Amino acid sequence: MAAKTFTLSEVSKHNTPKDCWLVIHNKVYDVTKFLEDHPGGDDVLVSSTGKDASDDFDDVGHSITATSLLDDFYVGDIDSSTIPSKVEYTPAKQPHYNQDKTSDFIIKILQFLVPLFILGVAVGIRFYNKST
């Protein structure tokens, strides 16, 4: 069975976290089911829709395992004549990677409280040593 061929316009319609298709090396991939599992977050994938994302994909330096995962999401080929030949390259936005998903609010609180705690301990030790 021959692979289905899509135009860039057709692929560009799939540009949300609930329906996300990418063009990488002249192939079209529906990565919607992978968004939650993507180590770089879903924003980086969604921001690569509507264009040839090959440069974005290659710039990250994906492993052989990551590259082979693409096979699971393959839906067809891209009609390369529908991809503009001269496009100003805009890299995908790379969100701050927060591995343990700690909320930014907690991080900001800790950035304030930890130095205060250290200062308090230092002052306490100074007073303790002065009194003995």
All heavy atoms as an XYZ file, in Angstrom:
1035
protein
N       0.847     -1.185      0.000
C       0.000      0.000      0.000
C       0.889      1.244      0.000
O       1.797      1.376      0.808
C      -0.891     -0.032      1.250
C      -1.856      1.093      1.335
S      -2.961      0.788      2.731
C      -3.675      2.371      2.861
N       0.612      2.162     -0.883
C       1.415      3.377     -1.006
C       1.113      4.329      0.140
O      -0.009      4.404      0.629
C       1.124      4.054     -2.347
N       2.129      5.044      0.535
C       1.967      6.012      1.619
C       1.135      7.192      1.117
O       1.255      7.608     -0.031
C       3.322      6.492      2.097
N       0.301      7.734      1.967
C      -0.509      8.902      1.630
C       0.418     10.122      1.577
O       1.347     10.245      2.362
C      -1.591      9.097      2.681
C      -2.488     10.289      2.388
C      -3.813     10.170      3.084
C      -4.597     11.423      3.062
N      -5.304     11.890      2.030
N       0.149     11.007      0.629
C       0.935     12.223      0.491
C       0.079     13.415      0.909
O      -1.053     13.562      0.460
C       1.421     12.405     -0.961
O       2.185     11.256     -1.331
C       2.274     13.643     -1.111
N       0.641     14.249      1.773
C      -0.048     15.415      2.301
C       0.631     16.685      1.807
O       1.831     16.690      1.559
C      -0.002     15.432      3.838
C      -0.676     14.256      4.487
C       0.057     13.128      4.838
C      -2.031     14.289      4.769
C      -0.553     12.053      5.453
C      -2.656     13.215      5.383
C      -1.916     12.092      5.728
N      -0.138     17.753      1.715
C       0.446     19.071      1.442
C       0.769     19.712      2.788
O       0.212     19.322      3.827
C      -0.530     19.984      0.679
O      -1.662     20.241      1.512
C      -0.965     19.356     -0.637
N       1.647     20.708      2.770
C       1.984     21.412      4.006
C       0.737     22.087      4.585
O       0.557     22.137      5.794
C       3.095     22.433      3.778
C       3.591     23.156      5.023
C       4.159     22.166      6.045
C       4.634     24.197      4.668
N      -0.136     22.550      3.720
C      -1.380     23.184      4.170
C      -2.241     22.189      4.961
O      -2.807     22.548      6.000
C      -2.150     23.717      2.961
O      -3.391     24.231      3.360
N      -2.331     20.954      4.494
C      -3.105     19.928      5.210
C      -2.473     19.617      6.563
O      -3.161     19.528      7.576
C      -3.181     18.642      4.380
C      -4.015     18.745      3.130
C      -3.902     17.504      2.255
O      -2.772     16.999      2.048
O      -4.940     17.044      1.777
N      -1.161     19.471      6.587
C      -0.450     19.145      7.822
C      -0.548     20.306      8.815
O      -0.690     20.094     10.021
C       1.022     18.786      7.530
C       1.803     18.582      8.815
C       1.104     17.545      6.653
N      -0.536     21.531      8.297
C      -0.566     22.720      9.158
C      -1.850     22.834      9.971
O      -1.882     23.511     10.995
C      -0.405     23.988      8.318
O       0.856     23.994      7.706
N      -2.904     22.180      9.540
C      -4.175     22.223     10.273
C      -4.095     21.438     11.587
O      -4.923     21.620     12.465
C      -5.299     21.667      9.408
C      -5.592     22.539      8.198
C      -6.633     21.903      7.313
C      -6.832     22.734      6.048
N      -7.726     22.052      5.100
N      -3.106     20.586     11.707
C      -2.930     19.743     12.905
C      -1.876     20.408     13.794
O      -0.733     19.978     13.854
C      -2.501     18.330     12.497
C      -3.447     17.691     11.528
N      -4.540     16.966     11.940
C      -3.476     17.673     10.171
C      -5.198     16.527     10.885
N      -4.573     16.950      9.799
N      -2.269     21.462     14.507
C      -1.290     22.300     15.207
C      -1.667     22.602     16.658
O      -1.339     23.659     17.179
C      -1.100     23.612     14.441
C      -2.390     24.412     14.356
O      -3.439     23.984     14.818
N      -2.304     25.577     13.757
N      -2.341     21.662     17.298
C      -2.737     21.865     18.694
C      -2.277     20.671     19.540
O      -1.953     19.616     18.994
C      -4.268     21.993     18.833
O      -4.869     20.721     18.542
C      -4.825     23.055     17.907
N      -2.284     20.815     20.855
C      -1.907     19.677     21.713
C      -2.863     18.483     21.593
O      -2.500     17.374     21.945
C      -1.961     20.259     23.128
C      -1.739     21.726     22.948
C      -2.400     22.056     21.635
N      -4.054     18.701     21.071
C      -5.002     17.592     20.895
C      -4.901     16.963     19.509
O      -5.512     15.934     19.243
C      -6.432     18.074     21.143
C      -6.664     18.500     22.580
C      -8.109     18.852     22.818
C      -8.336     19.442     24.175
N      -8.416     18.540     25.248
N      -4.136     17.593     18.617
C      -3.979     17.109     17.242
C      -2.702     17.722     16.669
O      -2.722     18.825     16.147
C      -5.199     17.512     16.415
C      -5.149     16.987     14.994
O      -4.443     15.982     14.742
O      -5.812     17.583     14.128
N      -1.578     17.015     16.801
C      -0.273     17.588     16.477
C       0.472     16.723     15.460
O       0.827     15.582     15.749
C       0.547     17.719     17.764
S       2.144     18.499     17.533
N       0.688     17.292     14.258
C       1.434     16.605     13.215
C       2.704     17.393     12.908
O       2.710     18.624     12.913
C       0.610     16.500     11.941
C      -0.531     15.531     11.994
C      -1.139     15.017     13.104
C      -1.220     14.987     10.876
N      -2.163     14.172     12.735
C      -2.232     14.137     11.372
C      -1.084     15.122      9.506
C      -3.098     13.437     10.542
C      -1.951     14.423      8.679
C      -2.934     13.585      9.188
N       3.779     16.653     12.626
C       5.061     17.273     12.289
C       5.572     16.751     10.953
O       5.324     15.598     10.590
C       6.107     16.954     13.360
C       5.848     17.462     14.768
C       6.956     17.004     15.693
C       5.733     18.969     14.782
N       6.323     17.594     10.262
C       7.019     17.201      9.035
C       8.500     17.123      9.376
O       9.106     18.123      9.764
C       6.793     18.224      7.903
C       7.620     17.849      6.677
C       5.318     18.341      7.565
N       9.067     15.916      9.267
C      10.491     15.716      9.543
C      11.071     14.858      8.421
O      10.611     13.732      8.205
C      10.712     15.032     10.910
C      10.098     15.869     12.028
C      12.200     14.784     11.154
C      10.078     15.194     13.383
N      12.040     15.400      7.729
C      12.718     14.702      6.630
C      11.728     14.130      5.625
O      11.771     12.938      5.282
C      13.667     13.621      7.162
C      14.719     14.168      8.061
N      15.682     15.054      7.633
C      14.945     13.989      9.389
C      16.454     15.382      8.644
N      16.032     14.763      9.729
N      10.828     14.994      5.145
C       9.845     14.678      4.104
C       8.830     13.612      4.494
O       8.190     13.021      3.638
C      10.541     14.298      2.793
C      11.324     15.455      2.225
O      10.870     16.597      2.263
N      12.511     15.188      1.717
N       8.689     13.367      5.776
C       7.678     12.429      6.257
C       6.773     13.149      7.249
O       7.195     14.087      7.920
C       8.324     11.209      6.909
C       9.113     10.384      5.903
C       9.636      9.124      6.508
C      10.378      8.365      5.411
N      10.707      7.028      5.791
N       5.537     12.699      7.339
C       4.549     13.311      8.223
C       4.295     12.365      9.387
O       4.075     11.162      9.195
C       3.230     13.595      7.467
C       2.199     14.216      8.397
C       3.484     14.493      6.259
N       4.329     12.934     10.591
C       4.140     12.146     11.809
C       3.036     12.761     12.668
O       3.018     13.976     12.878
C       5.438     12.099     12.632
C       6.596     11.509     11.873
C       7.506     12.325     11.212
C       6.769     10.130     11.803
C       8.569     11.780     10.511
C       7.827      9.576     11.098
C       8.719     10.407     10.454
O       9.762      9.863      9.751
N       2.128     11.922     13.160
C       1.105     12.359     14.108
C       1.647     12.042     15.497
O       1.602     10.914     15.964
C      -0.204     11.613     13.856
C      -1.306     12.000     14.838
O      -1.028     12.757     15.793
O      -2.436     11.539     14.653
N       2.176     13.058     16.172
C       2.839     12.871     17.467
C       1.928     13.215     18.648
O       2.396     13.339     19.772
C       4.142     13.690     17.547
C       5.155     13.193     16.518
C       3.878     15.170     17.360
N       0.631     13.321     18.389
C      -0.317     13.726     19.427
C      -0.203     12.841     20.670
O      -0.144     13.344     21.798
C      -1.761     13.661     18.878
O      -1.820     14.392     17.656
C      -2.737     14.240     19.881
N      -0.143     11.532     20.476
C      -0.099     10.608     21.619
C       1.235     10.662     22.371
O       1.333     10.173     23.478
C      -0.363      9.178     21.146
C      -1.765      8.974     20.638
C      -1.986      7.560     20.143
C      -3.387      7.393     19.588
N      -3.575      6.101     18.961
N       2.250     11.262     21.755
C       3.584     11.320     22.369
C       3.824     12.615     23.144
O       4.799     12.721     23.882
C       4.648     11.148     21.273
C       6.052     11.109     21.793
C       6.490     10.064     22.604
C       6.949     12.115     21.496
C       7.788     10.026     23.091
C       8.257     12.084     21.974
C       8.669     11.038     22.770
N       2.941     13.586     22.998
C       3.180     14.903     23.596
C       3.469     14.833     25.090
O       4.386     15.490     25.582
C       1.993     15.835     23.338
C       1.793     16.260     21.885
C       0.560     17.137     21.766
C       3.003     16.971     21.337
N       2.682     14.060     25.835
C       2.886     13.966     27.291
C       4.222     13.327     27.653
O       4.790     13.630     28.693
C       1.764     13.158     27.934
C       0.500     13.943     28.157
C      -0.527     13.151     28.949
O      -0.136     12.236     29.708
O      -1.722     13.438     28.790
N       4.704     12.429     26.803
C       5.933     11.688     27.101
C       7.194     12.370     26.585
O       8.298     11.943     26.913
C       5.847     10.276     26.505
C       4.704      9.474     27.101
O       4.430      9.639     28.314
O       4.085      8.689     26.370
N       7.046     13.404     25.771
C       8.220     14.053     25.184
C       9.042     14.724     26.282
O       8.535     15.564     27.021
C       7.785     15.088     24.142
C       8.928     15.671     23.397
N       9.392     16.947     23.646
C       9.730     15.164     22.430
C      10.416     17.192     22.843
N      10.645     16.130     22.103
N      10.324     14.354     26.409
C      11.160     14.898     27.489
C      11.297     16.418     27.465
O      11.472     17.040     28.501
C      12.522     14.236     27.259
C      12.256     13.055     26.412
C      11.033     13.362     25.613
N      11.185     17.023     26.305
C      11.307     18.480     26.209
C       9.995     19.212     26.396
O       9.940     20.424     26.280
N       8.931     18.479     26.673
C       7.621     19.091     26.856
C       6.850     19.166     25.553
O       7.415     19.028     24.471
N       5.549     19.375     25.653
C       4.720     19.398     24.458
C       4.820     20.713     23.688
O       4.633     20.750     22.482
C       3.264     19.068     24.787
C       2.624     20.053     25.754
O       3.343     20.912     26.306
O       1.403     19.948     25.956
N       5.170     21.803     24.367
C       5.253     23.107     23.698
C       6.236     23.104     22.543
O       5.986     23.705     21.501
C       5.668     24.207     24.681
C       4.588     24.546     25.680
O       3.422     24.179     25.434
O       4.897     25.165     26.709
N       7.351     22.428     22.733
C       8.385     22.418     21.695
C       7.882     21.695     20.441
O       8.194     22.095     19.322
C       9.710     21.811     22.227
C       9.587     20.327     22.473
C      10.855     22.087     21.282
N       7.062     20.660     20.619
C       6.520     19.953     19.457
C       5.435     20.782     18.779
O       5.432     20.930     17.554
C       5.969     18.587     19.869
C       6.999     17.589     20.388
C       6.330     16.286     20.801
C       8.067     17.318     19.358
N       4.527     21.328     19.556
C       3.436     22.120     18.984
C       3.992     23.343     18.250
O       3.483     23.723     17.198
C       2.413     22.523     20.071
C       1.362     23.470     19.513
C       1.743     21.282     20.663
N       5.055     23.928     18.761
C       5.629     25.108     18.105
C       6.344     24.757     16.798
O       6.684     25.650     16.029
C       6.594     25.833     19.045
O       7.771     25.080     19.235
N       6.546     23.474     16.530
C       7.213     23.056     15.295
C       6.231     22.635     14.212
O       6.639     22.137     13.168
C       8.170     21.895     15.593
O       9.225     22.338     16.405
N       4.937     22.829     14.448
C       3.937     22.474     13.441
C       3.881     23.545     12.364
O       4.327     24.669     12.558
C       2.532     22.327     14.079
O       2.176     23.571     14.680
C       2.510     21.218     15.107
N       3.328     23.172     11.209
C       3.117     24.135     10.131
C       4.348     24.479      9.328
O       4.331     25.426      8.552
N       5.417     23.737      9.520
C       6.656     23.989      8.780
C       7.433     22.676      8.700
O       7.046     21.675      9.286
C       7.499     25.055      9.479
C       7.982     24.627     10.859
C       8.864     25.699     11.495
C       9.404     25.209     12.826
N      10.376     26.124     13.395
N       8.530     22.714      7.969
C       9.432     21.562      7.948
C      10.241     21.612      9.243
O      11.054     22.506      9.439
C      10.350     21.634      6.732
C      11.285     20.437      6.611
O      11.410     19.655      7.583
O      11.894     20.278      5.544
N       9.994     20.666     10.138
C      10.635     20.660     11.458
C      11.934     19.854     11.476
O      12.453     19.547     12.550
C       9.662     20.125     12.500
N      12.469     19.530     10.328
C      13.685     18.714     10.264
C      14.854     19.370     10.991
O      15.575     18.707     11.740
C      14.079     18.453      8.806
O      13.045     17.786      8.125
N      15.045     20.675     10.776
C      16.148     21.373     11.448
C      15.959     21.369     12.960
O      16.910     21.157     13.715
C      16.274     22.812     10.943
C      16.819     22.900      9.528
O      17.505     21.944      9.090
O      16.555     23.915      8.859
N      14.721     21.606     13.409
C      14.443     21.572     14.845
C      14.790     20.200     15.418
O      15.417     20.096     16.467
C      12.958     21.856     15.126
C      12.542     23.261     14.747
O      13.436     24.124     14.590
O      11.330     23.495     14.621
N      14.383     19.163     14.714
C      14.619     17.788     15.173
C      16.116     17.487     15.206
O      16.628     16.942     16.182
C      13.891     16.806     14.250
C      13.995     15.374     14.683
C      13.158     14.864     15.661
C      14.930     14.518     14.112
C      13.243     13.544     16.070
C      15.028     13.199     14.508
C      14.177     12.708     15.494
N      16.824     17.862     14.141
C      18.261     17.563     14.046
C      19.088     18.371     15.040
O      20.076     17.871     15.578
C      18.772     17.819     12.629
C      18.186     16.846     11.616
O      17.698     15.769     12.028
O      18.202     17.172     10.411
N      18.698     19.615     15.292
C      19.462     20.482     16.193
C      19.509     19.949     17.618
O      20.459     20.200     18.348
C      18.886     21.899     16.211
C      19.225     22.677     14.958
O      20.069     22.202     14.170
O      18.644     23.766     14.762
N      18.493     19.218     18.018
C      18.442     18.692     19.383
C      19.394     17.515     19.556
O      19.890     17.270     20.645
C      16.988     18.283     19.743
C      16.919     17.605     21.083
C      16.095     19.507     19.717
N      19.685     16.817     18.475
C      20.599     15.677     18.565
C      19.932     14.464     19.181
O      20.412     13.900     20.154
N      18.795     14.054     18.612
C      18.061     12.912     19.145
C      18.871     11.617     19.005
O      19.623     11.434     18.058
C      16.731     12.759     18.396
C      15.725     13.796     18.758
N      15.595     14.980     18.072
C      14.812     13.825     19.755
C      14.631     15.689     18.627
N      14.141     15.026     19.651
N      18.670     10.729     19.951
C      19.349      9.434     19.932
C      18.746      8.544     18.843
O      17.682      8.840     18.289
C      19.175      8.743     21.291
O      17.807      8.398     21.483
N      19.412      7.442     18.568
C      18.902      6.476     17.596
C      17.558      5.933     18.075
O      16.625      5.758     17.292
C      19.922      5.331     17.379
C      21.179      5.888     16.708
C      19.315      4.206     16.558
C      22.338      4.928     16.655
N      17.438      5.713     19.369
C      16.179      5.213     19.930
C      15.058      6.222     19.698
O      13.954      5.854     19.290
C      16.333      4.945     21.444
O      17.428      4.053     21.637
C      15.078      4.353     22.024
N      15.332      7.496     19.958
C      14.321      8.532     19.756
C      13.931      8.618     18.286
O      12.754      8.755     17.955
C      14.840      9.879     20.251
N      14.915      8.521     17.407
C      14.642      8.587     15.977
C      13.793      7.398     15.537
O      12.878      7.546     14.731
C      15.964      8.633     15.185
O      16.737      9.747     15.650
C      15.720      8.789     13.707
N      14.075      6.223     16.085
C      13.299      5.043     15.699
C      11.859      5.112     16.216
O      10.969      4.481     15.657
C      13.982      3.764     16.173
O      13.959      3.679     17.583
N      11.622      5.897     17.271
C      10.252      6.083     17.768
C       9.354      6.734     16.720
O       8.137      6.534     16.728
C      10.247      6.961     19.022
C      10.478      6.297     20.353
C      10.549      7.349     21.453
C       9.405      5.288     20.669
N       9.934      7.515     15.833
C       9.153      8.190     14.807
C       8.348      7.199     13.972
O       7.238      7.519     13.541
C      10.062      9.020     13.898
C      10.600     10.320     14.465
C      11.568     10.961     13.483
C       9.480     11.277     14.805
N       8.882      6.023     13.753
C       8.183      5.025     12.937
C       6.781      4.738     13.466
O       5.858      4.484     12.698
C       8.987      3.720     12.865
C      10.313      3.898     12.131
O      10.440      4.872     11.361
O      11.210      3.065     12.335
N       6.622      4.784     14.789
C       5.317      4.502     15.395
C       4.288      5.579     15.078
O       3.084      5.340     15.210
C       5.445      4.391     16.922
C       6.338      3.242     17.348
O       6.515      2.283     16.564
O       6.865      3.296     18.479
N       4.740      6.770     14.681
C       3.839      7.900     14.482
C       3.692      8.312     13.015
O       3.002      9.274     12.700
C       4.326      9.102     15.309
C       4.490      8.768     16.770
C       5.745      8.664     17.335
C       3.387      8.531     17.571
C       5.907      8.337     18.675
C       3.533      8.205     18.908
C       4.792      8.110     19.463
N       4.312      7.557     12.118
C       4.311      7.871     10.684
C       2.898      7.764     10.106
O       2.200      6.780     10.322
C       5.259      6.906      9.968
C       5.266      7.033      8.467
C       5.934      8.082      7.853
C       4.608      6.106      7.671
C       5.945      8.200      6.473
C       4.618      6.217      6.287
C       5.280      7.269      5.699
O       5.293      7.388      4.331
N       2.456      8.806      9.385
C       1.138      8.769      8.738
C       1.225      8.960      7.221
O       0.250      8.708      6.524
C       0.164      9.812      9.336
C      -0.221      9.448     10.746
C       0.711     11.218      9.270
N       2.360      9.401      6.712
C       2.499      9.581      5.274
C       3.686     10.445      4.928
O       4.552     10.709      5.764
N       3.714     10.863      3.671
C       4.806     11.691      3.172
C       4.294     13.100      2.901
O       3.095     13.319      2.745
C       5.375     11.092      1.882
C       6.021      9.729      2.122
O       6.649      9.554      3.187
O       5.893      8.846      1.258
N       5.222     14.037      2.794
C       4.864     15.424      2.488
C       5.143     15.676      1.015
O       6.126     15.168      0.465
C       5.645     16.436      3.377
C       5.107     17.854      3.240
C       7.124     16.408      3.077
C       3.808     18.078      3.930
N       4.271     16.405      0.367
C       4.508     16.853     -1.001
C       5.521     17.988     -0.889
O       5.176     19.106     -0.498
C       3.197     17.331     -1.626
C       3.381     17.851     -3.038
O       4.539     17.982     -3.508
O       2.354     18.148     -3.682
N       6.776     17.702     -1.179
C       7.856     18.669     -0.941
C       7.690     19.945     -1.757
O       8.248     20.979     -1.400
C       9.217     18.040     -1.184
O       9.289     17.528     -2.492
N       6.896     19.905     -2.830
C       6.682     21.128     -3.614
C       5.811     22.126     -2.860
O       5.745     23.293     -3.225
C       6.045     20.792     -4.967
O       4.714     20.330     -4.785
N       5.141     21.684     -1.781
C       4.289     22.590     -1.005
C       5.055     23.259      0.137
O       4.506     24.105      0.828
C       3.068     21.855     -0.428
O       3.507     20.868      0.506
C       2.243     21.213     -1.529
N       6.308     22.857      0.332
C       7.142     23.466      1.380
C       7.934     24.601      0.750
O       8.650     24.382     -0.226
C       8.098     22.429      2.019
C       7.297     21.335      2.691
C       9.036     23.103      3.007
C       8.151     20.218      3.274
N       7.807     25.814      1.283
C       8.580     26.932      0.718
C      10.069     26.614      0.734
O      10.591     26.098      1.714
C       8.262     28.104      1.648
C       7.055     27.704      2.424
C       7.020     26.207      2.426
N      10.748     26.947     -0.365
C      12.172     26.608     -0.453
C      13.039     27.544      0.362
O      14.089     27.162      0.845
C      12.635     26.605     -1.906
O      12.373     27.864     -2.485
N      12.591     28.791      0.511
C      13.401     29.741      1.254
C      12.578     30.261      2.429
O      11.688     31.073      2.257
C      13.824     30.888      0.353
C      15.082     31.557      0.800
C      15.667     32.405     -0.289
C      17.099     32.690      0.099
N      17.819     33.421     -0.866
N      12.888     29.753      3.603
C      12.174     30.155      4.805
C      13.202     30.584      5.834
O      14.233     29.936      5.991
C      11.351     28.968      5.368
C      10.692     29.339      6.676
C      10.313     28.526      4.365
N      12.923     31.697      6.507
C      13.822     32.110      7.577
C      13.681     31.101      8.713
O      12.575     30.838      9.184
C      13.457     33.508      8.059
C      14.406     34.017      9.118
C      14.050     35.417      9.578
O      13.712     36.250      8.731
O      14.110     35.643     10.795
N      14.777     30.533      9.117
C      14.753     29.498     10.158
C      14.457     30.113     11.513
O      15.117     31.042     11.947
C      16.092     28.758     10.198
C      16.180     27.760     11.322
C      15.356     26.647     11.340
C      17.052     27.943     12.381
C      15.408     25.723     12.368
C      17.120     27.028     13.424
C      16.293     25.919     13.400
O      16.344     25.009     14.434
N      13.435     29.611     12.151
C      13.115     30.018     13.521
C      13.127     28.767     14.381
O      12.307     27.869     14.180
C      11.726     30.680     13.618
O      10.781     29.883     12.911
C      11.728     32.082     13.074
N      14.077     28.675     15.295
C      14.160     27.479     16.128
C      12.938     27.354     17.024
O      12.321     28.348     17.397
C      15.423     27.694     16.959
C      15.676     29.153     16.915
C      15.079     29.666     15.648
N      12.593     26.119     17.351
C      11.478     25.869     18.253
C      11.814     26.436     19.614
O      12.965     26.408     20.049
C      11.220     24.376     18.355
N      10.794     26.965     20.287
C      11.059     27.513     21.617
C      11.302     26.373     22.592
O      10.577     25.386     22.612
C       9.930     28.421     22.081
C       8.571     27.791     22.102
C       7.537     28.801     22.534
C       6.177     28.126     22.465
N       5.117     28.915     22.965
N      12.347     26.498     23.347
C      12.740     25.478     24.309
C      12.312     25.930     25.695
O      12.914     26.840     26.254
C      14.257     25.263     24.285
C      14.783     24.718     22.985
C      14.482     23.246     22.815
O      14.301     22.527     23.774
N      14.399     22.808     21.579
N      11.280     25.330     26.227
C      10.858     25.742     27.565
C      11.871     25.311     28.611
O      12.644     24.382     28.394
C       9.535     24.998     27.765
C       9.622     23.821     26.864
C      10.474     24.251     25.699
N      11.862     26.025     29.733
C      12.730     25.648     30.844
C      12.375     24.227     31.261
O      11.214     23.924     31.515
C      12.543     26.613     32.008
C      13.260     26.193     33.259
N      14.628     26.198     33.348
C      12.804     25.719     34.437
C      14.979     25.754     34.543
N      13.879     25.461     35.218
N      13.353     23.352     31.308
C      13.097     21.953     31.643
C      13.071     21.792     33.147
O      14.038     22.064     33.827
C      14.165     21.052     31.025
C      13.915     19.589     31.273
C      12.751     18.997     30.811
C      14.815     18.815     31.970
C      12.507     17.658     31.040
C      14.581     17.483     32.204
C      13.422     16.909     31.729
O      13.171     15.585     31.953
N      11.950     21.358     33.655
C      11.750     21.174     35.083
C      11.403     19.712     35.303
O      10.243     19.330     35.260
C      10.627     22.105     35.570
C      10.495     22.094     37.070
O      11.207     21.372     37.758
N       9.577     22.885     37.584
N      12.421     18.889     35.490
C      12.261     17.447     35.490
C      11.245     16.946     36.515
O      10.447     16.087     36.234
C      13.610     16.775     35.742
C      13.532     15.269     35.674
C      14.904     14.639     35.800
O      15.878     15.311     36.043
N      14.969     13.350     35.630
N      11.286     17.481     37.723
C      10.398     16.958     38.752
C       9.058     17.698     38.805
O       8.241     17.434     39.671
C      11.068     16.978     40.125
C      11.429     18.387     40.586
O      11.179     19.338     39.828
O      11.951     18.514     41.698
N       8.819     18.599     37.869
C       7.550     19.312     37.755
C       7.205     20.143     38.989
O       6.050     20.396     39.276
C       6.395     18.345     37.453
C       6.638     17.414     36.300
C       6.595     18.138     34.983
C       6.658     17.134     33.855
N       7.509     17.449     32.809
N       8.203     20.533     39.789
C       7.972     21.382     40.950
C       7.422     22.710     40.464
O       7.920     23.280     39.503
C       9.298     21.625     41.699
O       9.892     20.379     41.997
C       9.056     22.397     42.978
N       6.405     23.204     41.124
C       5.793     24.443     40.655
C       6.778     25.600     40.803
O       7.612     25.635     41.718
C       4.510     24.736     41.420
O       4.807     25.261     42.699
N       6.656     26.557     39.902
C       7.543     27.722     39.930
C       7.384     28.512     41.219
O       8.330     29.104     41.720
C       7.263     28.630     38.729
C       7.735     28.015     37.421
O       8.638     27.160     37.479
O       7.222     28.402     36.359
N       6.180     28.524     41.784
C       5.930     29.251     43.025
C       6.779     28.678     44.161
O       7.421     29.420     44.905
C       4.441     29.180     43.385
C       4.108     29.859     44.681
C       4.119     31.243     44.770
C       3.809     29.118     45.810
C       3.817     31.873     45.961
C       3.516     29.740     47.008
C       3.519     31.123     47.086
N       6.818     27.365     44.279
C       7.603     26.719     45.342
C       9.084     27.021     45.145
O       9.806     27.311     46.103
C       7.337     25.199     45.374
C       5.904     24.940     45.842
C       8.332     24.486     46.280
C       5.476     23.498     45.752
N       9.533     26.985     43.910
C      10.948     27.263     43.621
C      11.291     28.691     44.031
O      12.321     28.943     44.659
C      11.261     27.016     42.135
C      11.189     25.516     41.848
C      12.622     27.575     41.760
C      11.293     25.151     40.389
N      10.410     29.647     43.729
C      10.676     31.037     44.095
C      10.701     31.212     45.609
O      11.533     31.942     46.136
C       9.636     31.953     43.454
C       9.860     32.109     41.973
C       8.840     33.008     41.331
C       9.111     33.077     39.839
N       8.153     33.867     39.118
N       9.795     30.538     46.305
C       9.767     30.615     47.773
C      11.085     30.062     48.332
O      11.698     30.662     49.225
C       8.575     29.810     48.347
C       7.264     30.427     47.924
C       8.667     29.658     49.846
C       6.709     31.468     48.837
N      11.506     28.909     47.812
C      12.746     28.298     48.301
C      13.963     29.166     47.996
O      14.884     29.245     48.808
C      12.919     26.898     47.715
C      11.954     25.838     48.249
C      12.148     24.526     47.509
C      12.130     25.643     49.744
N      13.961     29.821     46.849
C      15.076     30.707     46.506
C      15.177     31.866     47.494
O      16.241     32.423     47.682
C      14.915     31.251     45.079
C      15.213     30.233     44.018
C      14.942     30.758     42.618
O      14.119     31.643     42.416
N      15.641     30.198     41.649
N      14.087     32.220     48.111
C      14.079     33.286     49.101
C      14.376     32.757     50.501
O      15.183     33.328     51.244
C      12.706     33.986     49.074
C      12.567     35.076     50.083
C      13.221     36.288     49.914
C      11.801     34.899     51.223
C      13.096     37.304     50.847
C      11.665     35.899     52.157
C      12.318     37.102     51.975
N      13.751     31.629     50.865
C      13.862     31.127     52.232
C      15.189     30.438     52.538
O      15.699     30.563     53.652
C      12.709     30.165     52.539
C      11.316     30.797     52.630
C      10.274     29.726     52.905
C      11.284     31.870     53.702
N      15.748     29.705     51.609
C      16.992     28.973     51.868
C      18.132     29.934     52.228
O      18.816     29.715     53.233
C      17.356     28.043     50.686
C      18.761     27.493     50.820
C      16.345     26.898     50.583
N      18.355     31.009     51.475
C      19.417     31.941     51.892
C      19.142     32.566     53.271
O      20.071     32.763     54.061
C      19.425     33.010     50.794
C      18.851     32.339     49.606
C      17.846     31.363     50.142
N      17.866     32.876     53.567
C      17.542     33.415     54.884
C      17.854     32.407     55.987
O      18.373     32.767     57.044
C      16.055     33.804     54.958
C      15.680     35.130     54.311
C      14.184     35.364     54.434
C      16.441     36.274     54.929
N      17.561     31.149     55.731
C      17.843     30.097     56.705
C      19.352     29.994     56.949
O      19.810     29.915     58.085
C      17.285     28.757     56.212
C      17.629     27.607     57.093
C      16.998     27.421     58.328
C      18.604     26.682     56.720
C      17.323     26.366     59.152
C      18.942     25.625     57.536
C      18.290     25.458     58.761
N      20.127     30.006     55.870
C      21.590     29.925     55.993
C      22.122     31.129     56.773
O      22.981     30.981     57.645
C      22.245     29.820     54.598
C      21.876     28.476     53.957
C      23.757     29.984     54.681
C      22.274     28.348     52.503
N      21.607     32.313     56.484
C      22.019     33.517     57.207
C      21.667     33.391     58.686
O      22.477     33.716     59.559
C      21.340     34.753     56.607
C      21.692     36.095     57.243
C      23.183     36.382     57.080
C      20.859     37.195     56.634
N      20.466     32.891     58.996
C      20.049     32.701     60.386
C      20.950     31.731     61.122
O      21.334     31.966     62.283
N      21.333     30.639     60.477
C      22.235     29.666     61.096
C      23.598     30.305     61.353
O      24.190     30.136     62.434
C      22.366     28.394     60.215
C      23.490     27.503     60.694
C      21.049     27.625     60.188
N      24.090     31.068     60.387
C      25.393     31.721     60.544
C      25.367     32.709     61.715
O      26.296     32.744     62.543
C      25.792     32.430     59.252
N      24.300     33.507     61.833
C      24.175     34.461     62.933
C      24.070     33.711     64.254
O      24.700     34.075     65.259
C      22.964     35.402     62.706
C      22.643     36.213     63.948
C      23.228     36.321     61.523
N      23.291     32.638     64.279
C      23.154     31.824     65.498
C      24.468     31.252     65.943
O      24.805     31.276     67.142
N      25.260     30.750     65.037
C      26.569     30.183     65.382
C      27.487     31.273     65.900
O      28.210     31.084     66.883
C      27.209     29.488     64.137
C      26.421     28.212     63.813
C      28.669     29.182     64.354
C      26.835     27.552     62.510
N      27.427     32.456     65.297
C      28.264     33.568     65.742
C      27.932     33.955     67.189
O      28.812     34.128     68.023
C      28.105     34.762     64.815
C      28.884     35.974     65.270
C      29.286     36.801     64.090
N      29.836     38.055     64.486
C      31.133     38.277     64.683
N      31.988     37.296     64.539
N      31.566     39.460     65.038
N      26.643     34.119     67.509
C      26.240     34.463     68.866
C      26.576     33.355     69.861
O      26.983     33.629     70.979
C      24.743     34.799     68.928
C      24.437     36.191     68.465
C      23.599     36.410     67.381
C      24.980     37.295     69.112
C      23.322     37.698     66.957
C      24.692     38.574     68.682
C      23.870     38.780     67.595
N      26.410     32.110     69.447
C      26.722     30.977     70.322
C      28.218     30.979     70.650
O      28.612     30.783     71.791
C      26.313     29.676     69.661
C      26.686     28.461     70.461
C      25.955     28.099     71.605
C      27.796     27.675     70.116
C      26.303     26.998     72.356
C      28.145     26.578     70.856
C      27.398     26.237     71.980
O      27.738     25.139     72.723
N      29.056     31.195     69.629
C      30.511     31.207     69.842
C      30.957     32.407     70.650
O      31.919     32.344     71.407
C      31.248     31.203     68.496
C      31.221     29.835     67.834
O      31.011     28.832     68.518
N      31.399     29.800     66.532
N      30.257     33.566     70.538
C      30.609     34.739     71.310
C      30.302     34.550     72.791
O      31.021     35.031     73.655
C      29.799     35.947     70.789
C      30.622     36.977     70.126
C      29.742     38.167     69.787
C      30.617     39.244     69.209
N      29.867     40.442     68.919
N      29.223     33.835     73.090
C      28.806     33.674     74.483
C      29.620     32.602     75.213
O      29.580     32.542     76.422
C      27.315     33.331     74.556
O      27.083     32.078     73.966
N      30.350     31.771     74.504
C      31.158     30.739     75.184
C      32.618     31.090     75.250
O      33.156     31.953     74.742
C      31.033     29.369     74.457
O      31.401     29.530     73.106
C      29.676     28.823     74.638
